[in-house]
Amino acid sequence: MRKSFVLTGAIIGFLAVALGAFGAHTLKEQLHMEPHWVEIWEKGVQYQMAHALALLFLGLAADRFTVARSLPLWTGRLFTVGTAIFSGSLYILALTSLSPAGPIKILGLVTPFGGVCFLVGWALLAVAAYREA
């Protein structure tokens, strides 16, 4: 569990930096994406980086959980899936705003499912920490 969360967190963090740079330099400066959609893109990057760091922390702290061992495992899974759904849907939403057909707004209905994954993951981590205390 420990190594996989650290690896996953590192990969997600790397991608967050790359996608942040892409958003700032390509979408904003070269493609002149509208500010609203740049903000949407940046929100995806922000949540992706936050949960990359959370996965790194979780991987490094995993050995400390002895009573509630499965809860941190589920937390990591939910953070990973939540990042893919939440940030991924925001990236696609922002990118499709550049197409002549306009943004795929139905993705706005998908994004909250990623947010729910984040919320449940944080709640499970709190329960695990409580049980360990």
For each residue, the residues with C-beta under 8 A, 3 or more apart:
1: 4 5 59 62 72 73 76
2: 5 6 59 60 62 63
3: 6 7 59
4: 1 7 8 59 76
5: 1 2 8 9 55 56 58 59 62 76
6: 2 3 9 10 55 56 59 60
7: 3 4 10 11 59
8: 4 5 11 12 55 59 76 80
9: 5 6 12 13 52 53 54 55 56 57 58 59
10: 6 7 13 14 52 56
11: 7 8 14 15
12: 8 9 15 16 48 51 52 55 80 83
13: 9 10 16 17 49 52 53 56
14: 10 11 17 18
15: 11 12 18 19 48
16: 12 13 19 20 45 48 49 52
17: 13 14 20 21 49
18: 14 15 21 22
19: 15 16 22 23 41 44 45 48 91
20: 16 17 23 24 42 45 49
21: 17 18 24 25
22: 18 19 25 26 27
23: 19 20 26 27 28 38 41 42 45 94
24: 20 21 27 28 29
25: 21 22 28 29 30
26: 22 23 29 30 31
27: 22 23 24 30 31 33 37 38 41 94 98
28: 23 24 25 31 32 33 38
29: 24 25 26 32
30: 25 26 27
31: 26 27 28 98
32: 28 29
33: 27 28 37 38 41 94 97 98
34: 37 38 97
35: 38 39
36: 39 40
37: 27 33 34 40 41 93 94 97 98 103
38: 23 27 28 33 34 35 41 42 94
39: 35 36 42 43
40: 36 37 43 44 90 93 94 97
41: 19 23 27 33 37 38 44 45 90 91 94
42: 20 23 38 39 45 46
43: 39 40 46 47 90
44: 19 40 41 47 48 86 87 88 90 91 94
45: 16 19 20 23 41 42 48 49 87
46: 42 43 49 50
47: 43 44 50 51 83 86 87 118
48: 12 15 16 19 44 45 51 52 83 87
49: 13 16 17 20 45 46 52 53
50: 46 47 53 54
51: 12 47 48 54 55 79 80 82 83 118
52: 9 10 12 13 16 48 49 55 56 83
53: 9 13 49 50 56 57
54: 9 50 51 57 58 79
55: 5 6 8 9 12 51 52 58 59 76 79 80
56: 5 6 9 10 13 52 53 59 60
57: 9 53 54 60 61
58: 5 9 54 55 61 62 72 75 76 79 125
59: 1 2 3 4 5 6 7 8 9 55 56 62 76
60: 2 6 56 57
61: 57 58 64 65 72
62: 1 2 5 58 59 65 72
63: 2
64: 61 132
65: 61 62 68 69 71 72 128 132
66: 69 132
67: 131 132
68: 65 71 72 127 128 131 132
69: 65 66 72 73
70: 73 74
71: 65 68 74 75 124 125 127 128 131
72: 1 58 61 62 65 68 69 75 76 124 125 128
73: 1 69 70 76 77
74: 70 71 77 78 121 124
75: 58 71 72 78 79 121 122 124 125 128
76: 1 4 5 8 55 58 59 72 73 79 80 121
77: 73 74 80 81 121
78: 74 75 81 82 117 118 120 121 124
79: 51 54 55 58 75 76 82 83 117 118 121
80: 8 12 51 55 76 77 83 84
81: 77 78 84 85 114 117
82: 51 78 79 85 86 114 115 116 117 118 121
83: 12 47 48 51 52 79 80 86 87 88 114
84: 80 81 87 88 114
85: 81 82 88 89 110 111 113 114 117
86: 44 47 82 83 89 90 111 113 114 115 117 118
87: 44 45 47 48 83 84 90 91 114
88: 44 83 84 85 91 92 114
89: 85 86 92 93 107 108 110 111 114
90: 40 41 43 44 86 87 93 94 107 111
91: 19 41 44 87 88 94 95
92: 88 89 95 96 104 107
93: 37 40 89 90 96 97 103 104 105 107 108 111
94: 23 27 33 37 38 40 41 44 90 91 97 103
95: 91 92 98 99
96: 92 93 99 101 102 103 104 107
97: 33 34 37 40 93 94 102 103
98: 27 31 33 37 95
99: 95 96 102 103
100:
101: 96
102: 96 97 99 105
103: 37 93 94 96 97 99 107
104: 92 93 96 107
105: 93 102 108
106: 109 110
107: 89 90 92 93 96 103 104 110 111
108: 89 93 105 111
109: 106 112
110: 85 89 106 107 113 114
111: 85 86 89 90 93 107 108 114 115
112: 109 115 116
113: 85 86 110 116 117
114: 81 82 83 84 85 86 87 88 89 110 111 117 118
115: 82 86 111 112 118 119
116: 82 112 113 119 120
117: 78 79 81 82 85 86 113 114 120 121
118: 47 51 78 79 82 86 114 115 121 122
119: 115 116 122 123
120: 78 116 117 123 124
121: 74 75 76 77 78 79 82 117 118 124 125
122: 75 118 119 125 126
123: 119 120 126 127
124: 71 72 74 75 78 120 121 127 128
125: 58 71 72 75 121 122 128 129
126: 122 123 129 130
127: 68 71 123 124 130 131
128: 65 68 71 72 75 124 125 131 132
129: 125 126 132 133
130: 126 127 133
131: 67 68 71 127 128
132: 64 65 66 67 68 128 129
133: 129 130
